[in-house]
Amino acid sequence: ICNTGIRQFPDLTQIFSLEAHFILELCDNLRMTIIPQNAFQGMNNESLTLKLYKNGFEDIHSHAFNGTKLNQLILKDNKNLRRIHNDALRGATGPDVLDISSTALESLPSYGLEAIQVLNATSSYSLKRLPPLDKFRSLLEAVLTYPSHCCAFRNLRTEKQNLLLSIFDNFSKECESTMRKPTNEMLVDSNNTLLWSVERNTYPFATDDESSPYSYSNIFDDSEMAGFDFEYDFCQPKVLTCTPEPDAFNPCEDILGYSFLRVLIWFINILAIAGNFTVLLVLLTSHYKLTVPRFLMCNLSFADFCMGLYLLLIASVDAQTSGQYYNHAIDWQTGSGCSTAGFFTVFASELSVYTLTVITLERWHTITYAMQLDRKLRLRHAVPIMLGGWLFSIGIAVLPLFGVSSYMKVSICLPMDIETGLSQAYILLILVLNVVAFVVICACYIKIYIAVQNPELVAANKDTKVAKRMAILIFTDFTCMAPISFFAISAAFKVPLITVTNSKILLVLFYPVNSCANPFLYAIFTKAFRRDFFLLMSKFGCCKSRAELYRMNYFSAYNNSNCKNGGVATAPSKASQAFLLLSALDK
């Protein structure tokens, strides 16, 4: 019944065919929208093949296939088919083959999948989750839409099935000799009663007769035999095949892959969020004037705070989907969650690198022109510089949302798509800019170190202190940027030196190093921050004595400076220049 204008599903219950292999073909009936209950009941008592393709079906009702023995159920190319009732196959035997390719189904029925041996679900993009795996007891071949779903079938057999297979392991070990023997190999119970015989074709002697003590159900528990084929060939066991296979970008594993990373990422993201939030809170609530170093530190802390949010999002989703990521992979990677995480990490990474570079240049400028107060960098200069950094970082982070590379390629939501030339250029641009920023930072700190080595300005112990601080700053930058840049550049040229699984180690251990270290190196370990922190705590009734000490020291230093200069601004002396150098570094 094809290519008609029929609106109602035809009454097929008056067909009583005696054919052993009855085929009903119902196709290209675009006005037919539902398959009702008992639609095929009584048509045939033998094997039935239903080819119901390219129709206008939107819904298949409960018990739609009641009373049938289904061999094949072909529902492909029903573009509007969004729902099969959970009990649609109740009352039916089979099907052995189910084809739902090119449909809009969002889920499969929870009942009636036990007999399916072949499942075809290609181009079923709405089918993002599979039913519980124990429903597919007989499945031998699956052709699906998403590679992640094939991960679900790798461990389809339950522990009981594996235990059952181990019972017959001895037969498989002696399979070759058994094939040559004309005699039977036997399995007996404790009373030496024959239960199983392995001949050339390894067929059982058990019976279907439920009254017999040697029926299948009496020999083995039903739950243990679920999905076990007694015609199993021990020499050439049947293996479930599934396509498409998972690729290198999406291996069969959870988001973080390794168990130790699942623990570490929580520690790191909490450290990054807590550290940078504390810095932001202290700097923004301080009653002291907002200086250029404070302004730049606020920007750096916000960028690193966003990196902490990215790690928190990844860690949370990994915890929620642990052990079943294959069922959540499509929703996560194609949804707004992964896009948000990807935007956060690229924006945070680029803004952090940009701000670090500006902070380093500002320190170099302050020390180089310490005696020329008219060339001091003012807030009115810093604001447009950082505005440019924000616009640049947002622009770089938004591009993958508009098709330049993609955040959907991998589970950790980094822009790893280099299929097109434009995407490849995008990745290389980011990496090259980061390398250039690192070179600039290193060059500036080397110049600063040379400047403060002047023995007339800084004592030897101060010189050593400055050198150590610079070494730590450069080392943390190098630790963060070097491994990521090296492996990413090689991958951008399509010569990957590391797998996605191993790259997750870089993501957790190296990628966020700066975000965790920056609040301590650039703020928390400085005297100015500690002063602001204790002054803030004193407002809540804590650390009042310590706050008062910092307050007295600050005003004492301010008054001494005014007394020495007689209240008149003068050119800095060598001693005051040394103080300026160390103050710039301490900021």
Solvent accessible surface area in square Angstrom, and as a share of the most:
residue,aa,sasa,rsa
1,I,82,0.42
2,C,52,0.31
3,N,125,0.64
4,T,50,0.29
5,G,49,0.47
6,I,61,0.31
7,R,157,0.57
8,Q,138,0.61
9,F,25,0.10
10,P,30,0.19
11,D,104,0.54
12,L,7,0.04
13,T,42,0.24
14,Q,132,0.59
15,I,62,0.32
16,F,144,0.60
17,S,21,0.14
18,L,169,0.84
19,E,115,0.51
20,A,56,0.43
21,H,138,0.62
22,F,37,0.16
23,I,100,0.51
24,L,15,0.08
25,E,70,0.31
26,L,0,0.00
27,C,8,0.05
28,D,54,0.28
29,N,0,0.00
30,L,131,0.65
31,R,133,0.49
32,M,1,0.00
33,T,56,0.32
34,I,66,0.33
35,I,0,0.00
36,P,42,0.26
37,Q,105,0.47
38,N,53,0.27
39,A,7,0.05
40,F,0,0.00
41,Q,78,0.35
42,G,30,0.29
43,M,1,0.00
44,N,6,0.03
45,N,110,0.56
46,E,84,0.38
47,S,31,0.20
48,L,1,0.01
49,T,11,0.07
50,L,0,0.00
51,K,67,0.28
52,L,0,0.00
53,Y,43,0.16
54,K,94,0.40
55,N,5,0.03
56,G,5,0.04
57,F,0,0.00
58,E,83,0.37
59,D,29,0.15
60,I,0,0.00
61,H,60,0.27
62,S,18,0.12
63,H,60,0.27
64,A,0,0.00
65,F,1,0.00
66,N,33,0.17
67,G,39,0.37
68,T,5,0.03
69,K,107,0.46
70,L,7,0.04
71,N,44,0.23
72,Q,58,0.26
73,L,3,0.02
74,I,19,0.10
75,L,0,0.00
76,K,72,0.31
77,D,34,0.18
78,N,0,0.00
79,K,131,0.56
80,N,68,0.35
81,L,0,0.00
82,R,140,0.51
83,R,113,0.41
84,I,15,0.08
85,H,53,0.24
86,N,82,0.42
87,D,37,0.19
88,A,0,0.00
89,L,4,0.02
90,R,94,0.34
91,G,45,0.43
92,A,21,0.16
93,T,89,0.51
94,G,10,0.10
95,P,0,0.00
96,D,49,0.25
97,V,35,0.20
98,L,3,0.01
99,D,15,0.08
100,I,0,0.00
101,S,10,0.06
102,S,26,0.17
103,T,8,0.05
104,A,18,0.14
105,L,0,0.00
106,E,111,0.50
107,S,67,0.43
108,L,9,0.04
109,P,1,0.01
110,S,45,0.29
111,Y,78,0.30
112,G,9,0.09
113,L,0,0.00
114,E,51,0.23
115,A,37,0.29
116,I,0,0.00
117,Q,77,0.34
118,V,44,0.25
119,L,0,0.00
120,N,42,0.22
121,A,2,0.01
122,T,45,0.26
123,S,49,0.32
124,S,0,0.00
125,Y,138,0.52
126,S,43,0.28
127,L,5,0.02
128,K,65,0.27
129,R,119,0.43
130,L,11,0.06
131,P,15,0.09
132,P,82,0.52
133,L,39,0.19
134,D,81,0.42
135,K,55,0.23
136,F,1,0.00
137,R,116,0.42
138,S,39,0.25
139,L,7,0.03
140,L,64,0.32
141,E,73,0.33
142,A,1,0.00
143,V,43,0.25
144,L,7,0.03
145,T,28,0.16
146,Y,30,0.11
147,P,42,0.26
148,S,14,0.09
149,H,3,0.01
150,C,5,0.03
151,C,21,0.12
152,A,3,0.03
153,F,9,0.04
154,R,148,0.54
155,N,131,0.67
156,L,30,0.15
157,R,85,0.31
158,T,62,0.36
159,E,151,0.68
160,K,99,0.42
161,Q,13,0.06
162,N,79,0.40
163,L,111,0.55
164,L,3,0.01
165,L,40,0.20
166,S,62,0.40
167,I,77,0.39
168,F,0,0.00
169,D,55,0.29
170,N,100,0.51
171,F,29,0.12
172,S,38,0.25
173,K,149,0.63
174,E,94,0.42
175,C,14,0.09
176,E,126,0.57
177,S,35,0.23
178,T,7,0.04
179,M,87,0.39
180,R,161,0.59
181,K,83,0.35
182,P,118,0.74
183,T,89,0.52
184,N,51,0.26
185,E,42,0.19
186,M,115,0.51
187,L,45,0.23
188,V,67,0.38
189,D,42,0.22
190,S,113,0.73
191,N,119,0.61
192,N,123,0.63
193,T,39,0.22
194,L,60,0.30
195,L,27,0.14
196,W,5,0.02
197,S,0,0.00
198,V,3,0.02
199,E,77,0.35
200,R,148,0.54
201,N,99,0.51
202,T,6,0.03
203,Y,111,0.42
204,P,28,0.17
205,F,109,0.45
206,A,16,0.12
207,T,47,0.27
208,D,111,0.58
209,D,76,0.39
210,E,121,0.54
211,S,99,0.64
212,S,23,0.15
213,P,93,0.59
214,Y,70,0.27
215,S,0,0.00
216,Y,66,0.25
217,S,42,0.27
218,N,87,0.45
219,I,38,0.19
220,F,23,0.09
221,D,77,0.40
222,D,102,0.53
223,S,60,0.39
224,E,49,0.22
225,M,24,0.11
226,A,20,0.16
227,G,26,0.25
228,F,19,0.08
229,D,55,0.29
230,F,29,0.12
231,E,115,0.51
232,Y,26,0.10
233,D,58,0.30
234,F,17,0.07
235,C,52,0.31
236,Q,141,0.63
237,P,63,0.39
238,K,94,0.40
239,V,112,0.64
240,L,41,0.20
241,T,76,0.44
242,C,13,0.07
243,T,67,0.39
244,P,49,0.31
245,E,107,0.48
246,P,23,0.15
247,D,69,0.36
248,A,84,0.65
249,F,60,0.25
250,N,39,0.20
251,P,44,0.28
252,C,45,0.27
253,E,45,0.20
254,D,27,0.14
255,I,0,0.00
256,L,0,0.00
257,G,29,0.28
258,Y,70,0.26
259,S,83,0.53
260,F,96,0.40
261,L,0,0.00
262,R,55,0.20
263,V,110,0.63
264,L,60,0.30
265,I,1,0.00
266,W,85,0.30
267,F,133,0.55
268,I,22,0.11
269,N,0,0.00
270,I,102,0.52
271,L,62,0.31
272,A,0,0.00
273,I,35,0.18
274,A,52,0.41
275,G,6,0.06
276,N,1,0.00
277,F,109,0.46
278,T,44,0.26
279,V,0,0.00
280,L,25,0.13
281,L,80,0.40
282,V,1,0.01
283,L,17,0.08
284,L,123,0.61
285,T,56,0.32
286,S,26,0.17
287,H,120,0.54
288,Y,37,0.14
289,K,169,0.72
290,L,75,0.37
291,T,53,0.31
292,V,11,0.06
293,P,21,0.14
294,R,26,0.09
295,F,37,0.15
296,L,1,0.00
297,M,9,0.04
298,C,16,0.10
299,N,14,0.07
300,L,1,0.00
301,S,0,0.00
302,F,71,0.30
303,A,0,0.00
304,D,1,0.00
305,F,41,0.17
306,C,4,0.02
307,M,7,0.03
308,G,0,0.00
309,L,55,0.27
310,Y,0,0.00
311,L,0,0.00
312,L,60,0.30
313,L,55,0.27
314,I,0,0.00
315,A,1,0.01
316,S,32,0.21
317,V,19,0.11
318,D,0,0.00
319,A,54,0.42
320,Q,147,0.65
321,T,9,0.06
322,S,55,0.35
323,G,57,0.55
324,Q,96,0.43
325,Y,18,0.07
326,Y,36,0.14
327,N,21,0.11
328,H,40,0.18
329,A,3,0.02
330,I,17,0.09
331,D,61,0.32
332,W,23,0.08
333,Q,17,0.08
334,T,69,0.40
335,G,25,0.24
336,S,90,0.58
337,G,26,0.25
338,C,0,0.00
339,S,30,0.19
340,T,60,0.35
341,A,0,0.00
342,G,0,0.00
343,F,54,0.23
344,F,55,0.23
345,T,0,0.00
346,V,8,0.05
347,F,10,0.04
348,A,1,0.00
349,S,18,0.12
350,E,6,0.03
351,L,0,0.00
352,S,7,0.05
353,V,17,0.09
354,Y,64,0.24
355,T,0,0.00
356,L,0,0.00
357,T,20,0.12
358,V,16,0.09
359,I,10,0.05
360,T,0,0.00
361,L,72,0.36
362,E,20,0.09
363,R,9,0.03
364,W,67,0.24
365,H,42,0.19
366,T,36,0.21
367,I,9,0.05
368,T,66,0.39
369,Y,52,0.20
370,A,8,0.06
371,M,102,0.46
372,Q,82,0.36
373,L,93,0.47
374,D,126,0.65
375,R,117,0.43
376,K,103,0.44
377,L,36,0.18
378,R,98,0.36
379,L,61,0.30
380,R,174,0.63
381,H,73,0.33
382,A,1,0.01
383,V,70,0.40
384,P,78,0.49
385,I,68,0.34
386,M,2,0.01
387,L,104,0.52
388,G,35,0.33
389,G,0,0.00
390,W,76,0.27
391,L,117,0.58
392,F,73,0.30
393,S,0,0.00
394,I,68,0.34
395,G,33,0.32
396,I,10,0.05
397,A,0,0.00
398,V,43,0.24
399,L,67,0.33
400,P,9,0.05
401,L,83,0.41
402,F,156,0.65
403,G,62,0.60
404,V,20,0.12
405,S,3,0.02
406,S,18,0.12
407,Y,4,0.01
408,M,96,0.43
409,K,49,0.21
410,V,0,0.00
411,S,9,0.06
412,I,0,0.00
413,C,0,0.00
414,L,31,0.15
415,P,17,0.11
416,M,50,0.22
417,D,28,0.15
418,I,21,0.11
419,E,115,0.51
420,T,79,0.46
421,G,56,0.54
422,L,117,0.58
423,S,3,0.02
424,Q,41,0.18
425,A,55,0.42
426,Y,8,0.03
427,I,18,0.09
428,L,40,0.20
429,L,86,0.43
430,I,19,0.10
431,L,11,0.06
432,V,78,0.45
433,L,65,0.32
434,N,18,0.09
435,V,59,0.34
436,V,78,0.45
437,A,12,0.10
438,F,35,0.14
439,V,87,0.50
440,V,46,0.26
441,I,1,0.01
442,C,24,0.14
443,A,47,0.36
444,C,11,0.06
445,Y,1,0.00
446,I,99,0.50
447,K,117,0.50
448,I,1,0.00
449,Y,68,0.26
450,I,111,0.57
451,A,40,0.31
452,V,0,0.00
453,Q,85,0.38
454,N,62,0.32
455,P,118,0.74
456,E,115,0.51
457,L,25,0.12
458,V,9,0.05
459,A,60,0.46
460,A,82,0.64
461,N,105,0.54
462,K,79,0.34
463,D,28,0.14
464,T,70,0.40
465,K,101,0.43
466,V,7,0.04
467,A,28,0.22
468,K,129,0.55
469,R,58,0.21
470,M,8,0.04
471,A,60,0.46
472,I,85,0.43
473,L,4,0.02
474,I,41,0.21
475,F,134,0.56
476,T,17,0.10
477,D,1,0.01
478,F,106,0.44
479,T,28,0.16
480,C,16,0.10
481,M,15,0.07
482,A,30,0.23
483,P,29,0.18
484,I,40,0.20
485,S,9,0.06
486,F,119,0.50
487,F,53,0.22
488,A,27,0.21
489,I,53,0.27
490,S,19,0.12
491,A,37,0.29
492,A,1,0.01
493,F,120,0.50
494,K,116,0.49
495,V,89,0.51
496,P,92,0.58
497,L,100,0.50
498,I,46,0.23
499,T,82,0.48
500,V,16,0.09
501,T,30,0.17
502,N,60,0.31
503,S,15,0.10
504,K,3,0.01
505,I,47,0.24
506,L,18,0.09
507,L,3,0.02
508,V,0,0.00
509,L,66,0.33
510,F,62,0.26
511,Y,30,0.11
512,P,2,0.01
513,V,34,0.20
514,N,7,0.04
515,S,5,0.03
516,C,17,0.10
517,A,20,0.16
518,N,1,0.00
519,P,1,0.01
520,F,54,0.22
521,L,29,0.15
522,Y,5,0.02
523,A,4,0.03
524,I,38,0.19
525,F,112,0.47
526,T,5,0.03
527,K,124,0.52
528,A,36,0.28
529,F,10,0.04
530,R,79,0.29
531,R,37,0.13
532,D,4,0.02
533,F,62,0.26
534,F,28,0.12
535,L,6,0.03
536,L,20,0.10
537,M,55,0.25
538,S,20,0.13
539,K,125,0.53
540,F,151,0.63
541,G,49,0.47
542,C,57,0.34
543,C,59,0.35
544,K,128,0.54
545,S,95,0.61
546,R,112,0.41
547,A,1,0.00
548,E,81,0.36
549,L,95,0.47
550,Y,39,0.15
551,R,76,0.28
552,M,119,0.53
553,N,86,0.44
554,Y,79,0.30
555,F,104,0.43
556,S,55,0.35
557,A,63,0.48
558,Y,126,0.48
559,N,81,0.42
560,N,82,0.42
561,S,56,0.36
562,N,65,0.33
563,C,103,0.62
564,K,171,0.72
565,N,65,0.33
566,G,61,0.58
567,G,63,0.61
568,V,98,0.56
569,A,93,0.72
570,T,77,0.45
571,A,80,0.62
572,P,20,0.13
573,S,66,0.42
574,K,122,0.52
575,A,80,0.62
576,S,42,0.27
577,Q,31,0.14
578,A,12,0.10
579,F,140,0.58
580,L,57,0.28
581,L,2,0.01
582,L,45,0.22
583,S,26,0.17
584,A,6,0.05
585,L,6,0.03
586,D,30,0.15
587,K,95,0.40
